[in-house]
Amino acid sequence: MNANNVTTKLYWDDCILAALREDIPWEDVSANAVVEEGVRGRAELIAKADGVLAGLGVFARTFTLLDPAAVVTAQCADGDEVTAGRVLAIVEADMRAILSGERTALNFLQRMSGIATYTRRMVRMLQGTATRLVDTRKTTPLLRSFEKYAVGVGGAGNHRFNLSDGVLLKDNHIGAAGGVRAAIERARAYAPFVRKIEIEVETLEQLDEALAAGADIVMLDNMRGERLTEAVRRAKGRAETEISGNVTCENIGEFAALGVDYISSGALTHSAPVLDVSLKHLTAIS
Protein backbone atom coordinates (compact mmCIF):
# COMPACT_ATOMS: atom_id res chain seq x y z
CA MET A 1 0.00 0.00 0.00
CA ASN A 2 1.24 3.46 -0.94
CA ALA A 3 0.26 6.01 1.71
CA ASN A 4 0.93 8.86 -0.71
CA ASN A 5 -1.56 7.61 -3.28
CA VAL A 6 -4.44 10.10 -3.64
CA THR A 7 -7.08 7.35 -3.61
CA THR A 8 -5.54 5.87 -0.46
CA LYS A 9 -5.62 9.23 1.30
CA LEU A 10 -9.30 9.76 0.42
CA TYR A 11 -10.19 6.27 1.63
CA TRP A 12 -8.23 6.79 4.83
CA ASP A 13 -10.06 10.07 5.47
CA ASP A 14 -13.39 8.26 5.20
CA CYS A 15 -12.26 5.62 7.71
CA ILE A 16 -10.80 8.12 10.15
CA LEU A 17 -13.96 10.23 10.02
CA ALA A 18 -16.09 7.13 10.62
CA ALA A 19 -13.96 6.27 13.66
CA LEU A 20 -14.28 9.81 14.99
CA ARG A 21 -18.06 9.74 14.52
CA GLU A 22 -18.17 6.47 16.42
CA ASP A 23 -16.37 8.10 19.35
CA ILE A 24 -18.00 11.55 19.11
CA PRO A 25 -21.62 10.99 18.01
CA TRP A 26 -22.67 14.57 18.83
CA GLU A 27 -20.20 16.07 21.32
CA ASP A 28 -17.32 15.26 23.62
CA VAL A 29 -19.00 16.07 26.92
CA SER A 30 -15.80 15.76 28.99
CA ALA A 31 -13.65 18.00 26.78
CA ASN A 32 -16.35 20.62 26.32
CA ALA A 33 -16.98 20.70 30.07
CA VAL A 34 -13.41 21.46 31.12
CA VAL A 35 -11.97 23.50 28.21
CA GLU A 36 -13.31 26.72 26.80
CA GLU A 37 -13.77 26.99 23.04
CA GLY A 38 -10.76 28.28 21.08
CA VAL A 39 -7.99 27.44 23.56
CA ARG A 40 -4.83 26.11 21.86
CA GLY A 41 -2.92 23.24 23.41
CA ARG A 42 0.28 21.26 23.09
CA ALA A 43 0.86 17.57 23.85
CA GLU A 44 3.64 15.01 23.39
CA LEU A 45 3.27 11.61 21.72
CA ILE A 46 5.46 9.21 23.69
CA ALA A 47 6.45 5.58 23.10
CA LYS A 48 5.80 3.34 26.08
CA ALA A 49 7.45 0.27 24.54
CA ASP A 50 10.15 -0.57 22.00
CA GLY A 51 8.98 -1.21 18.45
CA VAL A 52 8.61 -0.11 14.84
CA LEU A 53 6.55 2.98 14.16
CA ALA A 54 3.80 2.97 11.51
CA GLY A 55 0.84 5.29 11.02
CA LEU A 56 2.19 8.70 11.98
CA GLY A 57 0.37 10.25 9.03
CA VAL A 58 -2.91 8.71 10.13
CA PHE A 59 -2.29 9.92 13.68
CA ALA A 60 -1.70 13.47 12.43
CA ARG A 61 -4.65 13.42 10.02
CA THR A 62 -7.01 12.56 12.87
CA PHE A 63 -6.27 15.93 14.46
CA THR A 64 -6.33 17.99 11.25
CA LEU A 65 -9.76 16.58 10.43
CA LEU A 66 -10.96 17.97 13.78
CA ASP A 67 -8.93 21.17 13.58
CA PRO A 68 -7.58 22.24 10.15
CA ALA A 69 -5.07 24.46 11.97
CA ALA A 70 -3.59 21.55 13.90
CA VAL A 71 0.16 21.03 13.52
CA VAL A 72 1.79 17.67 14.25
CA THR A 73 5.58 17.85 14.28
CA ALA A 74 7.08 14.38 13.93
CA GLN A 75 10.32 13.54 15.71
CA CYS A 76 10.74 10.31 13.74
CA ALA A 77 9.26 8.56 10.69
CA ASP A 78 7.30 5.44 9.80
CA GLY A 79 9.68 2.50 9.77
CA ASP A 80 11.89 3.86 12.53
CA GLU A 81 12.67 1.59 15.44
CA VAL A 82 11.80 3.50 18.59
CA THR A 83 12.46 2.89 22.27
CA ALA A 84 10.26 3.32 25.31
CA GLY A 85 10.23 6.89 26.59
CA ARG A 86 11.06 8.52 23.25
CA VAL A 87 9.03 11.54 22.17
CA LEU A 88 7.64 10.65 18.76
CA ALA A 89 5.75 13.82 17.87
CA ILE A 90 4.42 17.11 19.18
CA VAL A 91 0.75 17.97 18.65
CA GLU A 92 -0.38 21.61 18.67
CA ALA A 93 -4.07 22.21 18.06
CA ASP A 94 -7.34 23.35 19.55
CA MET A 95 -7.32 21.76 22.98
CA ARG A 96 -10.79 20.32 22.52
CA ALA A 97 -9.63 18.69 19.27
CA ILE A 98 -6.64 17.15 21.03
CA LEU A 99 -8.81 15.73 23.80
CA SER A 100 -11.52 14.49 21.43
CA GLY A 101 -9.17 12.96 18.86
CA GLU A 102 -6.65 11.46 21.24
CA ARG A 103 -8.09 7.96 21.57
CA THR A 104 -8.92 7.51 17.89
CA ALA A 105 -5.49 8.74 16.81
CA LEU A 106 -3.73 6.47 19.29
CA ASN A 107 -5.86 3.47 18.34
CA PHE A 108 -4.78 3.74 14.70
CA LEU A 109 -1.14 4.34 15.57
CA GLN A 110 -0.93 1.54 18.15
CA ARG A 111 -2.53 -0.99 15.85
CA MET A 112 -0.44 -0.10 12.82
CA SER A 113 2.81 0.10 14.80
CA GLY A 114 2.10 -3.26 16.42
CA ILE A 115 1.72 -4.87 13.00
CA ALA A 116 4.91 -3.22 11.72
CA THR A 117 6.80 -4.39 14.81
CA TYR A 118 5.63 -8.00 14.52
CA THR A 119 6.30 -7.99 10.77
CA ARG A 120 9.85 -6.66 11.19
CA ARG A 121 10.57 -9.45 13.65
CA MET A 122 9.41 -12.11 11.18
CA VAL A 123 11.23 -10.52 8.23
CA ARG A 124 14.50 -10.65 10.15
CA MET A 125 14.08 -14.38 10.60
CA LEU A 126 14.19 -14.75 6.81
CA GLN A 127 17.31 -12.64 6.30
CA GLY A 128 19.86 -14.30 4.05
CA THR A 129 17.21 -16.14 2.05
CA ALA A 130 15.37 -15.30 -1.18
CA THR A 131 12.00 -16.05 0.44
CA ARG A 132 9.61 -13.12 0.68
CA LEU A 133 7.16 -12.74 3.55
CA VAL A 134 3.66 -11.55 2.59
CA ASP A 135 0.39 -10.90 4.38
CA THR A 136 -3.13 -12.28 3.78
CA ARG A 137 -6.72 -11.02 3.70
CA LYS A 138 -7.15 -11.90 7.40
CA THR A 139 -7.52 -8.26 8.32
CA THR A 140 -9.87 -6.15 10.43
CA PRO A 141 -12.97 -5.28 8.36
CA LEU A 142 -12.65 -1.80 6.81
CA LEU A 143 -9.10 -1.39 8.14
CA ARG A 144 -7.31 -3.53 5.55
CA SER A 145 -5.64 -0.57 3.84
CA PHE A 146 -4.12 0.62 7.13
CA GLU A 147 -3.00 -2.85 8.15
CA LYS A 148 -1.45 -3.77 4.80
CA TYR A 149 0.38 -0.44 4.78
CA ALA A 150 1.82 -1.32 8.20
CA VAL A 151 2.97 -4.71 6.89
CA GLY A 152 4.89 -2.88 4.18
CA VAL A 153 6.46 -0.55 6.73
CA GLY A 154 7.60 -3.63 8.65
CA GLY A 155 9.42 -4.87 5.55
CA ALA A 156 7.11 -7.56 4.17
CA GLY A 157 5.04 -7.57 0.99
CA ASN A 158 1.33 -7.51 0.33
CA HIS A 159 -0.53 -10.50 -1.08
CA ARG A 160 -3.64 -9.64 -3.11
CA PHE A 161 -5.55 -6.75 -1.62
CA ASN A 162 -9.04 -8.07 -2.32
CA LEU A 163 -10.98 -10.65 -4.33
CA SER A 164 -10.75 -8.53 -7.48
CA ASP A 165 -6.98 -8.34 -7.23
CA GLY A 166 -5.96 -11.83 -8.31
CA VAL A 167 -6.89 -15.47 -8.84
CA LEU A 168 -6.39 -17.68 -5.80
CA LEU A 169 -8.22 -20.99 -5.87
CA LYS A 170 -8.66 -22.43 -2.39
CA ASP A 171 -10.17 -25.69 -1.16
CA ASN A 172 -13.78 -24.58 -1.56
CA HIS A 173 -13.13 -23.30 -5.09
CA ILE A 174 -11.66 -26.69 -5.93
CA GLY A 175 -14.69 -28.41 -4.45
CA ALA A 176 -17.08 -26.14 -6.34
CA ALA A 177 -15.27 -26.74 -9.64
CA GLY A 178 -15.03 -30.50 -9.18
CA GLY A 179 -11.28 -30.84 -8.78
CA VAL A 180 -7.89 -29.18 -9.08
CA ARG A 181 -7.54 -29.46 -12.86
CA ALA A 182 -11.10 -28.28 -13.50
CA ALA A 183 -10.63 -25.28 -11.23
CA ILE A 184 -7.40 -24.23 -12.98
CA GLU A 185 -8.85 -24.73 -16.44
CA ARG A 186 -11.95 -22.68 -15.65
CA ALA A 187 -9.88 -19.90 -14.08
CA ARG A 188 -7.54 -19.87 -17.08
CA ALA A 189 -10.48 -19.57 -19.46
CA TYR A 190 -12.20 -16.83 -17.44
CA ALA A 191 -9.36 -14.62 -16.18
CA PRO A 192 -7.44 -12.24 -18.48
CA PHE A 193 -4.28 -13.82 -19.89
CA VAL A 194 -2.14 -11.42 -17.85
CA ARG A 195 -3.40 -12.94 -14.59
CA LYS A 196 -1.38 -15.57 -12.78
CA ILE A 197 -3.30 -18.58 -11.48
CA GLU A 198 -2.53 -19.56 -7.89
CA ILE A 199 -4.03 -22.65 -6.29
CA GLU A 200 -3.98 -24.05 -2.79
CA VAL A 201 -2.95 -27.70 -2.43
CA GLU A 202 -2.95 -29.85 0.67
CA THR A 203 -1.51 -33.14 -0.65
CA LEU A 204 1.25 -34.22 -3.01
CA GLU A 205 -1.39 -35.69 -5.29
CA GLN A 206 -3.12 -32.31 -5.57
CA LEU A 207 0.25 -30.69 -6.17
CA ASP A 208 1.06 -33.02 -9.07
CA GLU A 209 -2.35 -32.33 -10.60
CA ALA A 210 -1.90 -28.56 -10.22
CA LEU A 211 1.55 -28.66 -11.82
CA ALA A 212 0.31 -30.79 -14.71
CA ALA A 213 -2.54 -28.32 -15.27
CA GLY A 214 -0.11 -25.40 -15.50
CA ALA A 215 -0.66 -23.52 -12.23
CA ASP A 216 1.61 -20.48 -11.97
CA ILE A 217 1.83 -20.52 -8.16
CA VAL A 218 1.11 -23.36 -5.76
CA MET A 219 0.20 -22.58 -2.18
CA LEU A 220 1.40 -25.42 0.04
CA ASP A 221 -1.22 -25.22 2.73
CA ASN A 222 -0.40 -26.55 6.19
CA MET A 223 2.26 -28.91 4.83
CA ARG A 224 5.06 -29.76 7.20
CA GLY A 225 8.15 -31.96 7.47
CA GLU A 226 9.16 -34.38 4.72
CA ARG A 227 5.95 -33.82 2.77
CA LEU A 228 6.66 -30.09 2.53
CA THR A 229 10.27 -30.66 1.51
CA GLU A 230 9.14 -33.05 -1.22
CA ALA A 231 6.46 -30.63 -2.42
CA VAL A 232 9.04 -27.85 -2.80
CA ARG A 233 11.34 -30.22 -4.72
CA ARG A 234 8.58 -31.28 -7.13
CA ALA A 235 7.47 -27.72 -7.82
CA LYS A 236 10.96 -26.27 -8.36
CA GLY A 237 11.27 -24.82 -11.86
CA ARG A 238 7.64 -25.59 -12.67
CA ALA A 239 5.72 -23.11 -10.51
CA GLU A 240 6.35 -20.51 -7.84
CA THR A 241 5.80 -21.78 -4.32
CA GLU A 242 4.10 -20.29 -1.29
CA ILE A 243 3.94 -21.75 2.21
CA SER A 244 0.79 -20.90 4.14
CA GLY A 245 -1.10 -22.01 7.22
CA ASN A 246 -0.47 -20.98 10.83
CA VAL A 247 2.92 -19.36 10.19
CA THR A 248 4.03 -17.24 13.16
CA CYS A 249 7.18 -15.80 14.71
CA GLU A 250 7.50 -19.02 16.66
CA ASN A 251 7.78 -21.34 13.64
CA ILE A 252 8.78 -19.28 10.60
CA GLY A 253 12.41 -20.26 11.12
CA GLU A 254 11.50 -23.85 10.20
CA PHE A 255 10.76 -22.76 6.64
CA ALA A 256 13.62 -20.31 6.04
CA ALA A 257 15.97 -22.81 4.39
CA LEU A 258 13.46 -24.53 2.11
CA GLY A 259 13.92 -22.17 -0.82
CA VAL A 260 10.26 -21.28 -1.35
CA ASP A 261 9.36 -18.05 -3.10
CA TYR A 262 6.82 -16.78 -0.57
CA ILE A 263 5.63 -17.38 2.96
CA SER A 264 2.21 -15.91 3.76
CA SER A 265 1.12 -15.27 7.32
CA GLY A 266 -2.25 -14.14 8.61
CA ALA A 267 -0.62 -13.64 12.00
CA LEU A 268 0.95 -10.41 10.72
CA THR A 269 -2.42 -8.71 10.89
CA HIS A 270 -4.63 -10.84 13.12
CA SER A 271 -2.22 -11.66 15.95
CA ALA A 272 0.18 -8.74 16.26
CA PRO A 273 -0.04 -7.05 19.70
CA VAL A 274 -0.39 -3.27 19.68
CA LEU A 275 2.60 -1.05 20.36
CA ASP A 276 1.87 0.97 23.48
CA VAL A 277 2.01 4.74 22.90
CA SER A 278 0.53 7.61 24.84
CA LEU A 279 -0.35 11.29 24.44
CA LYS A 280 0.91 13.16 27.50
CA HIS A 281 1.70 16.57 29.00
CA LEU A 282 -1.20 18.49 27.50
CA THR A 283 -0.84 22.17 28.31
CA ALA A 284 -2.41 25.36 27.05
CA ILE A 285 -0.34 27.59 24.75
CA SER A 286 -0.83 31.21 23.78
C-alpha positions in Angstrom: 0.0 0.0 0.0 1.2 3.5 -0.9 0.3 6.0 1.7 0.9 8.9 -0.7 -1.6 7.6 -3.3 -4.4 10.1 -3.6 -7.1 7.3 -3.6 -5.5 5.9 -0.5 -5.6 9.2 1.3 -9.3 9.8 0.4 -10.2 6.3 1.6 -8.2 6.8 4.8 -10.1 10.1 5.5 -13.4 8.3 5.2 -12.3 5.6 7.7 -10.8 8.1 10.2 -14.0 10.2 10.0 -16.1 7.1 10.6 -14.0 6.3 13.7 -14.3 9.8 15.0 -18.1 9.7 14.5 -18.2 6.5 16.4 -16.4 8.1 19.4 -18.0 11.5 19.1 -21.6 11.0 18.0 -22.7 14.6 18.8 -20.2 16.1 21.3 -17.3 15.3 23.6 -19.0 16.1 26.9 -15.8 15.8 29.0 -13.7 18.0 26.8 -16.4 20.6 26.3 -17.0 20.7 30.1 -13.4 21.5 31.1 -12.0 23.5 28.2 -13.3 26.7 26.8 -13.8 27.0 23.0 -10.8 28.3 21.1 -8.0 27.4 23.6 -4.8 26.1 21.9 -2.9 23.2 23.4 0.3 21.3 23.1 0.9 17.6 23.9 3.6 15.0 23.4 3.3 11.6 21.7 5.5 9.2 23.7 6.4 5.6 23.1 5.8 3.3 26.1 7.4 0.3 24.5 10.1 -0.6 22.0 9.0 -1.2 18.5 8.6 -0.1 14.8 6.5 3.0 14.2 3.8 3.0 11.5 0.8 5.3 11.0 2.2 8.7 12.0 0.4 10.2 9.0 -2.9 8.7 10.1 -2.3 9.9 13.7 -1.7 13.5 12.4 -4.6 13.4 10.0 -7.0 12.6 12.9 -6.3 15.9 14.5 -6.3 18.0 11.3 -9.8 16.6 10.4 -11.0 18.0 13.8 -8.9 21.2 13.6 -7.6 22.2 10.2 -5.1 24.5 12.0 -3.6 21.6 13.9 0.2 21.0 13.5 1.8 17.7 14.2 5.6 17.9 14.3 7.1 14.4 13.9 10.3 13.5 15.7 10.7 10.3 13.7 9.3 8.6 10.7 7.3 5.4 9.8 9.7 2.5 9.8 11.9 3.9 12.5 12.7 1.6 15.4 11.8 3.5 18.6 12.5 2.9 22.3 10.3 3.3 25.3 10.2 6.9 26.6 11.1 8.5 23.3 9.0 11.5 22.2 7.6 10.6 18.8 5.8 13.8 17.9 4.4 17.1 19.2 0.7 18.0 18.6 -0.4 21.6 18.7 -4.1 22.2 18.1 -7.3 23.4 19.6 -7.3 21.8 23.0 -10.8 20.3 22.5 -9.6 18.7 19.3 -6.6 17.2 21.0 -8.8 15.7 23.8 -11.5 14.5 21.4 -9.2 13.0 18.9 -6.6 11.5 21.2 -8.1 8.0 21.6 -8.9 7.5 17.9 -5.5 8.7 16.8 -3.7 6.5 19.3 -5.9 3.5 18.3 -4.8 3.7 14.7 -1.1 4.3 15.6 -0.9 1.5 18.2 -2.5 -1.0 15.8 -0.4 -0.1 12.8 2.8 0.1 14.8 2.1 -3.3 16.4 1.7 -4.9 13.0 4.9 -3.2 11.7 6.8 -4.4 14.8 5.6 -8.0 14.5 6.3 -8.0 10.8 9.8 -6.7 11.2 10.6 -9.4 13.6 9.4 -12.1 11.2 11.2 -10.5 8.2 14.5 -10.7 10.1 14.1 -14.4 10.6 14.2 -14.8 6.8 17.3 -12.6 6.3 19.9 -14.3 4.1 17.2 -16.1 2.1 15.4 -15.3 -1.2 12.0 -16.1 0.4 9.6 -13.1 0.7 7.2 -12.7 3.6 3.7 -11.6 2.6 0.4 -10.9 4.4 -3.1 -12.3 3.8 -6.7 -11.0 3.7 -7.1 -11.9 7.4 -7.5 -8.3 8.3 -9.9 -6.2 10.4 -13.0 -5.3 8.4 -12.7 -1.8 6.8 -9.1 -1.4 8.1 -7.3 -3.5 5.5 -5.6 -0.6 3.8 -4.1 0.6 7.1 -3.0 -2.9 8.1 -1.4 -3.8 4.8 0.4 -0.4 4.8 1.8 -1.3 8.2 3.0 -4.7 6.9 4.9 -2.9 4.2 6.5 -0.5 6.7 7.6 -3.6 8.6 9.4 -4.9 5.6 7.1 -7.6 4.2 5.0 -7.6 1.0 1.3 -7.5 0.3 -0.5 -10.5 -1.1 -3.6 -9.6 -3.1 -5.6 -6.7 -1.6 -9.0 -8.1 -2.3 -11.0 -10.6 -4.3 -10.8 -8.5 -7.5 -7.0 -8.3 -7.2 -6.0 -11.8 -8.3 -6.9 -15.5 -8.8 -6.4 -17.7 -5.8 -8.2 -21.0 -5.9 -8.7 -22.4 -2.4 -10.2 -25.7 -1.2 -13.8 -24.6 -1.6 -13.1 -23.3 -5.1 -11.7 -26.7 -5.9 -14.7 -28.4 -4.5 -17.1 -26.1 -6.3 -15.3 -26.7 -9.6 -15.0 -30.5 -9.2 -11.3 -30.8 -8.8 -7.9 -29.2 -9.1 -7.5 -29.5 -12.9 -11.1 -28.3 -13.5 -10.6 -25.3 -11.2 -7.4 -24.2 -13.0 -8.9 -24.7 -16.4 -12.0 -22.7 -15.6 -9.9 -19.9 -14.1 -7.5 -19.9 -17.1 -10.5 -19.6 -19.5 -12.2 -16.8 -17.4 -9.4 -14.6 -16.2 -7.4 -12.2 -18.5 -4.3 -13.8 -19.9 -2.1 -11.4 -17.9 -3.4 -12.9 -14.6 -1.4 -15.6 -12.8 -3.3 -18.6 -11.5 -2.5 -19.6 -7.9 -4.0 -22.6 -6.3 -4.0 -24.1 -2.8 -2.9 -27.7 -2.4 -3.0 -29.9 0.7 -1.5 -33.1 -0.6 1.3 -34.2 -3.0 -1.4 -35.7 -5.3 -3.1 -32.3 -5.6 0.3 -30.7 -6.2 1.1 -33.0 -9.1 -2.4 -32.3 -10.6 -1.9 -28.6 -10.2 1.6 -28.7 -11.8 0.3 -30.8 -14.7 -2.5 -28.3 -15.3 -0.1 -25.4 -15.5 -0.7 -23.5 -12.2 1.6 -20.5 -12.0 1.8 -20.5 -8.2 1.1 -23.4 -5.8 0.2 -22.6 -2.2 1.4 -25.4 0.0 -1.2 -25.2 2.7 -0.4 -26.5 6.2 2.3 -28.9 4.8 5.1 -29.8 7.2 8.2 -32.0 7.5 9.2 -34.4 4.7 6.0 -33.8 2.8 6.7 -30.1 2.5 10.3 -30.7 1.5 9.1 -33.1 -1.2 6.5 -30.6 -2.4 9.0 -27.8 -2.8 11.3 -30.2 -4.7 8.6 -31.3 -7.1 7.5 -27.7 -7.8 11.0 -26.3 -8.4 11.3 -24.8 -11.9 7.6 -25.6 -12.7 5.7 -23.1 -10.5 6.4 -20.5 -7.8 5.8 -21.8 -4.3 4.1 -20.3 -1.3 3.9 -21.8 2.2 0.8 -20.9 4.1 -1.1 -22.0 7.2 -0.5 -21.0 10.8 2.9 -19.4 10.2 4.0 -17.2 13.2 7.2 -15.8 14.7 7.5 -19.0 16.7 7.8 -21.3 13.6 8.8 -19.3 10.6 12.4 -20.3 11.1 11.5 -23.9 10.2 10.8 -22.8 6.6 13.6 -20.3 6.0 16.0 -22.8 4.4 13.5 -24.5 2.1 13.9 -22.2 -0.8 10.3 -21.3 -1.3 9.4 -18.0 -3.1 6.8 -16.8 -0.6 5.6 -17.4 3.0 2.2 -15.9 3.8 1.1 -15.3 7.3 -2.2 -14.1 8.6 -0.6 -13.6 12.0 1.0 -10.4 10.7 -2.4 -8.7 10.9 -4.6 -10.8 13.1 -2.2 -11.7 16.0 0.2 -8.7 16.3 0.0 -7.1 19.7 -0.4 -3.3 19.7 2.6 -1.0 20.4 1.9 1.0 23.5 2.0 4.7 22.9 0.5 7.6 24.8 -0.3 11.3 24.4 0.9 13.2 27.5 1.7 16.6 29.0 -1.2 18.5 27.5 -0.8 22.2 28.3 -2.4 25.4 27.1 -0.3 27.6 24.8 -0.8 31.2 23.8 
